[in-house]
Amino acid sequence: MITCFIRYEIDPYKKELFEQYARNWGQAIPQCGADLIGYYAPQEGSTTTAYGLYNIDNLAEYEAYRARLMEHPLGRENYEFAQKEQFIRKEDRIFLKRASGPHSTLILP
């Protein structure tokens, strides 16, 4: 299992548009076969940094998933929305593997 970690630089005056973009991916990404962890918009501190994270089995499955996403109606619509509105200034993508597992059971105070 690998995690796709996407760092976005967004227009701080178009944060609401990024949040709509994130909600759209919340529907399309799982429907196309990736395990969406979530999208995160600025709340405090930096007003221009946002993130998206999802898990996928391997890089070969990632390529197949991306092809499905490009054919998915909401996926295509969301790509076009981002291009039209230009709220994303920069996007960096990295693939990571979890190195800390297995984790201990969470103990609540």
N, CA and C of each residue as an Amber inpcrd file, in Angstrom:
protein
   327
   0.8470000  -1.1770000   0.0000000   0.0000000   0.0000000   0.0000000
   0.8940000   1.2420000   0.0000000   0.5440000   2.2060000  -0.8530000
   1.2470000   3.4890000  -0.8730000   0.2260000   4.6050000  -0.6780000
   0.7100000   5.7390000  -0.1900000  -0.1290000   6.9150000   0.0060000
   0.3200000   8.0000000  -0.9460000  -0.6270000   8.5180000  -1.7020000
  -0.3660000   9.6680000  -2.5590000  -0.6150000  10.9090000  -1.7150000
   0.4180000  11.7200000  -1.5530000   0.3690000  12.9220000  -0.7300000
   0.5010000  14.1020000  -1.6840000  -0.5490000  14.9090000  -1.8010000
  -0.5580000  16.0400000  -2.7210000  -0.5230000  17.3320000  -1.9110000
   0.4470000  18.1760000  -2.2210000   0.5330000  19.4980000  -1.5910000
   0.1320000  20.5220000  -2.6310000  -0.8540000  21.3340000  -2.2860000
  -1.3440000  22.3730000  -3.1780000  -0.9350000  23.7440000  -2.6680000
  -0.6010000  24.6180000  -3.5850000  -0.5290000  26.0380000  -3.2790000
  -1.7640000  26.6320000  -3.9400000  -2.6290000  27.2380000  -3.1270000
  -3.8890000  27.7510000  -3.6530000  -3.9600000  29.2720000  -3.5150000
  -4.8460000  29.8580000  -4.2880000  -5.1290000  31.2890000  -4.1850000
  -5.9200000  31.5030000  -2.8950000  -5.3980000  32.3050000  -1.9490000
  -6.0930000  32.4570000  -0.6680000  -7.4620000  33.1240000  -0.8010000
  -7.7020000  33.8120000  -1.8970000  -8.9880000  34.4690000  -2.1070000
 -10.0050000  33.5480000  -2.7790000  -9.5680000  32.3210000  -3.0860000
 -10.4520000  31.3440000  -3.7250000 -10.5080000  30.0400000  -2.9260000
 -10.3260000  30.1450000  -1.6120000 -10.3290000  28.9610000  -0.7570000
 -11.6450000  28.1850000  -0.8600000 -12.7690000  28.8950000  -0.9730000
 -14.0660000  28.2270000  -1.0770000 -14.1450000  27.3770000  -2.3460000
 -13.5050000  27.8310000  -3.4220000 -13.4940000  27.0440000  -4.6510000
 -12.6810000  25.7680000  -4.4660000 -11.5470000  25.8780000  -3.7390000
 -10.7670000  24.6780000  -3.4490000 -11.5910000  23.7080000  -2.6040000
 -12.3490000  24.2180000  -1.6510000 -13.1630000  23.3490000  -0.8010000
 -14.2350000  22.6180000  -1.6190000 -14.8050000  23.2820000  -2.6120000
 -15.7610000  22.6110000  -3.5040000 -15.0590000  21.5200000  -4.3100000
 -13.8710000  21.8350000  -4.8120000 -13.0250000  20.8820000  -5.5400000
 -12.7630000  19.6520000  -4.6710000 -12.4400000  19.8800000  -3.4070000
 -12.1670000  18.7880000  -2.4680000 -13.4170000  17.9270000  -2.2480000
 -14.5690000  18.5530000  -2.0850000 -15.8170000  17.7890000  -1.8970000
 -16.1270000  16.9470000  -3.1330000 -15.8680000  17.5060000  -4.3100000
 -16.0830000  16.7360000  -5.5380000 -15.1910000  15.5030000  -5.5750000
 -13.9100000  15.6570000  -5.1940000 -13.0130000  14.5000000  -5.1600000
 -13.4710000  13.5080000  -4.1060000 -14.1040000  13.9840000  -3.0520000
 -14.6250000  13.0900000  -2.0250000 -15.6410000  12.0980000  -2.5640000
 -16.2610000  12.4330000  -3.6810000 -17.1880000  11.5300000  -4.3510000
 -16.4810000  10.7150000  -5.4370000 -15.7180000  11.3790000  -6.2870000
 -15.1380000  10.7200000  -7.4660000 -13.9980000   9.7660000  -7.1370000
 -13.1110000  10.1330000  -6.2270000 -11.9270000   9.3070000  -5.9510000
 -12.3150000   7.9080000  -5.4480000 -13.1650000   7.7910000  -4.4290000
 -13.5370000   6.4320000  -3.9930000 -14.2710000   5.6410000  -5.0820000
 -15.0660000   6.3120000  -5.8990000 -15.7860000   5.6290000  -6.9660000
 -14.8450000   5.0920000  -8.0460000 -13.6330000   5.6320000  -8.1030000
 -12.6590000   5.2010000  -9.1140000 -11.6130000   4.2400000  -8.5520000
 -11.7150000   3.8890000  -7.2520000 -10.8840000   2.8150000  -6.7210000
  -9.7640000   3.1760000  -5.7820000  -9.6600000   4.4290000  -5.3560000
  -8.6310000   4.7850000  -4.3670000  -9.2970000   5.0020000  -3.0150000
  -8.5560000   4.7440000  -1.9460000  -9.0350000   4.9000000  -0.5730000
  -8.7050000   6.3190000  -0.1160000  -9.6740000   7.2190000  -0.2380000
  -9.4530000   8.6270000   0.1030000  -9.3300000   8.8120000   1.6100000
  -8.2200000   9.3860000   2.0410000  -8.0430000   9.7650000   3.4440000
  -8.7130000  11.1140000   3.6650000  -8.4620000  12.0630000   2.7680000
  -9.1400000  13.3500000   2.8540000  -8.4030000  14.4660000   2.1520000
  -9.1110000  15.5570000   1.9940000  -8.5580000  16.8180000   1.5040000
  -8.6200000  17.8080000   2.6410000  -7.6110000  18.6530000   2.7440000
  -7.4810000  19.5790000   3.8570000  -7.2160000  20.9790000   3.3290000
  -8.0600000  21.9310000   3.7440000  -7.9350000  23.3260000   3.3340000
  -7.3680000  24.1440000   4.4940000  -6.7890000  25.3040000   4.1960000
  -6.2230000  26.1420000   5.2590000  -7.2850000  26.5510000   6.2870000
  -6.9000000  26.5030000   7.5380000  -7.7720000  26.9490000   8.6220000
  -7.0870000  28.0420000   9.4330000  -5.8510000  27.7960000   9.8120000
  -5.0650000  28.7320000  10.6340000  -3.6440000  28.6740000  10.1260000
  -2.9230000  29.7560000  10.2280000  -1.5370000  29.7760000   9.7450000
  -1.5090000  30.1190000   8.2710000  -0.8520000  29.3110000   7.4700000
  -0.7550000  29.5560000   6.0330000  -2.1470000  29.6030000   5.4000000
  -2.3540000  30.5650000   4.5290000  -3.6270000  30.6670000   3.8220000
  -3.5320000  30.1080000   2.4070000  -2.3590000  29.6020000   2.0610000
  -2.1460000  29.1550000   0.6840000  -1.8010000  27.6750000   0.5520000
  -1.7000000  26.9410000   1.6560000  -1.2880000  25.5420000   1.6030000
  -2.4700000  24.6300000   1.9090000  -2.6890000  23.6580000   1.0290000
  -3.7490000  22.6660000   1.2010000  -3.1740000  21.2960000   0.8380000
  -3.8710000  20.2290000   1.2680000  -3.3700000  18.8730000   1.0400000
  -4.4940000  17.9430000   0.6190000  -4.1140000  16.9060000  -0.1010000
  -5.0000000  15.7950000  -0.4190000  -4.2220000  14.5060000  -0.2140000
  -4.8530000  13.4860000   0.3840000  -4.1840000  12.2100000   0.6460000
  -5.1190000  11.0500000   0.3390000  -4.5660000  10.0400000  -0.3460000
  -5.3190000   8.8090000  -0.5480000  -4.3590000   7.6350000  -0.6620000
  -4.8740000   6.4540000  -0.3300000  -4.1060000   5.2140000  -0.4170000
  -4.4880000   4.4700000  -1.6910000  -3.4910000   3.7610000  -2.2190000
  -3.7040000   2.9020000  -3.3870000  -2.7070000   1.7480000  -3.2800000
  -3.0170000   0.6160000  -3.8700000  -2.1920000  -0.5790000  -3.6870000
  -0.7530000  -0.4210000  -4.1770000  -0.5630000   0.1270000  -5.3720000
   0.7850000   0.2430000  -5.9390000   0.7480000   1.2190000  -7.1130000
   1.9050000   1.4830000  -7.7090000   1.9650000   2.4540000  -8.7970000
   1.2390000   1.9810000 -10.0560000   1.2220000   0.6880000 -10.3160000
   0.4800000   0.1760000 -11.4680000  -1.0210000   0.4320000 -11.2830000
  -1.5300000   0.1740000 -10.0830000  -2.9380000   0.4410000  -9.7950000
  -3.2240000   1.9450000  -9.8440000  -2.2530000   2.7540000  -9.4590000
  -2.4070000   4.2110000  -9.5370000  -2.6490000   4.6400000 -10.9860000
  -1.8850000   4.0870000 -11.9120000  -2.0440000   4.4470000 -13.3240000
  -3.4360000   4.0610000 -13.8260000  -3.9150000   2.8920000 -13.4560000
  -5.2550000   2.4580000 -13.8530000  -6.3240000   3.3470000 -13.2090000
  -6.1290000   3.6830000 -11.9510000  -7.0560000   4.5700000 -11.2300000
  -7.1340000   5.9340000 -11.9080000  -5.9790000   6.4950000 -12.2860000
  -5.9560000   7.8160000 -12.9430000  -6.7190000   7.7680000 -14.2710000
  -6.5840000   6.6870000 -15.0080000  -7.3250000   6.5470000 -16.2670000
  -8.8330000   6.5190000 -15.9930000  -9.2470000   5.7810000 -14.9530000
 -10.6690000   5.7350000 -14.5930000 -11.1640000   7.1220000 -14.1780000
 -10.3490000   7.8430000 -13.4240000 -10.7220000   9.1760000 -12.9490000
 -10.9240000  10.1440000 -14.1100000 -10.0950000  10.0310000 -15.1380000
 -10.2150000  10.9060000 -16.3090000 -11.4930000  10.5990000 -17.1110000
 -12.0000000   9.3760000 -16.9990000 -13.2220000   8.9910000 -17.7090000
 -14.4800000   9.2050000 -16.8710000 -14.3200000   9.3530000 -15.5710000
 -15.4500000   9.5310000 -14.6680000 -16.0690000  10.9170000 -14.9040000
 -17.3980000  11.0280000 -15.0310000 -18.0110000  12.3340000 -15.3140000
 -17.6440000  13.4250000 -14.3010000 -17.7120000  13.1220000 -13.0010000
 -17.3680000  14.1350000 -11.9960000 -15.8650000  14.4010000 -11.9830000
 -15.0590000  13.3900000 -12.2600000 -13.6130000  13.5880000 -12.3460000
 -13.2570000  14.5680000 -13.4500000 -13.7930000  14.3460000 -14.6390000
 -13.5430000  15.2620000 -15.7720000 -14.0310000  16.6690000 -15.4430000
 -15.2360000  16.7290000 -14.8770000 -15.8240000  18.0250000 -14.5200000
 -14.9540000  18.7650000 -13.5120000 -14.3970000  18.0330000 -12.5510000
 -13.5850000  18.6720000 -11.5220000 -12.2610000  19.1850000 -12.0880000
 -11.6420000  18.4180000 -12.9810000 -10.4260000  18.8960000 -13.6410000
 -10.7190000  20.1930000 -14.4060000 -11.8260000  20.2090000 -15.1410000
 -12.1990000  21.3940000 -15.9140000 -12.5090000  22.5750000 -15.0050000
 -13.1750000  22.3130000 -13.8840000 -13.4840000  23.3470000 -12.8900000
 -12.1940000  24.0050000 -12.3870000 -11.2010000  23.2070000 -12.0350000
  -9.9280000  23.7410000 -11.5340000  -9.2160000  24.5700000 -12.6050000
  -9.2450000  24.1070000 -13.8470000  -8.5990000  24.8540000 -14.9260000
  -9.3100000  26.1840000 -15.1760000 -10.6220000  26.1580000 -15.1740000
 -11.4090000  27.3630000 -15.4480000 -11.2340000  28.4040000 -14.3420000
 -11.3390000  27.9760000 -13.0990000 -11.3260000  28.9090000 -11.9580000
  -9.9270000  29.2860000 -11.4860000  -8.9300000  28.4950000 -11.8140000
  -7.5210000  28.7580000 -11.5090000  -7.2570000  29.0840000 -10.0280000
  -7.8280000  28.2870000  -9.1430000  -7.5830000  28.4700000  -7.7200000
  -6.3580000  27.6900000  -7.2510000  -5.8620000  26.7610000  -8.0620000
  -4.6420000  26.0250000  -7.7330000  -3.4810000  26.6870000  -8.4540000
  -2.5120000  27.1530000  -7.6690000  -1.3210000  27.7900000  -8.2440000
  -0.2220000  26.7800000  -8.5350000  -0.1360000  25.7570000  -7.6800000
   0.9240000  24.7570000  -7.8020000   0.4430000  23.4770000  -7.1460000
   0.8970000  22.3430000  -7.6910000   0.5160000  21.0330000  -7.1510000
   1.7430000  20.1320000  -7.1680000   2.1130000  19.6060000  -6.0120000
   3.2320000  18.6650000  -5.8910000   2.6830000  17.3440000  -5.3820000
   3.1080000  16.2580000  -6.0060000   2.6100000  14.9240000  -5.6700000
   3.8000000  14.0370000  -5.3090000   3.6620000  13.3130000  -4.1980000
   4.7000000  12.3660000  -3.7780000   4.0020000  11.0960000  -3.2970000
   4.6530000   9.9640000  -3.4930000   4.1130000   8.6850000  -3.0390000
   4.9580000   8.2020000  -1.8650000   4.2690000   7.8870000  -0.7700000
   4.9360000   7.4830000   0.4650000   4.4380000   6.1130000   0.8980000
   5.2800000   5.4150000   1.6830000   4.8260000   4.1710000   2.3120000
   4.9030000   4.3680000   3.8160000   3.9660000   3.7470000   4.5270000
   3.9460000   3.8940000   5.9890000   5.1150000   3.1280000   6.5830000
   5.8780000   3.8130000   7.4200000   7.0420000   3.2090000   8.0510000
   6.8280000   2.9750000   9.5420000   5.7270000   3.4680000  10.1160000
   5.5580000   3.4020000  11.5660000   4.6750000   2.2410000  12.0360000
   4.0720000   1.5080000  11.1430000   3.1350000   0.4520000  11.5550000
   3.8410000  -0.8330000  11.9440000   3.1990000  -1.7190000  12.6450000
   1.8300000  -1.5440000  13.1340000   1.7750000  -0.6320000  14.3560000
   0.6570000   0.0640000  14.4930000   0.5000000   0.9950000  15.5940000
  -0.1120000   0.3110000  16.8040000   0.1610000   0.8810000  17.9550000
  -0.4640000   0.4250000  19.1870000  -1.9230000   0.8780000  19.1970000
  -2.7370000   0.2900000  20.0300000  -4.1240000   0.6670000  20.1980000
  -4.1910000   2.0290000  20.8660000  -5.0960000   2.8790000  20.3660000
  -5.3070000   4.2040000  20.9390000  -5.9000000   4.0750000  22.3290000
  -5.3020000   4.7600000  23.2880000  -5.8050000   4.7710000  24.6690000
  -6.2820000   6.1940000  24.9650000  -7.5610000   6.3330000  25.2540000
  -8.1210000   7.6500000  25.5560000  -7.9930000   7.9280000  27.0450000
  -7.6660000   9.1890000  27.3960000  -7.5330000   9.5310000  28.8200000
  -8.8510000   9.4860000  29.5540000
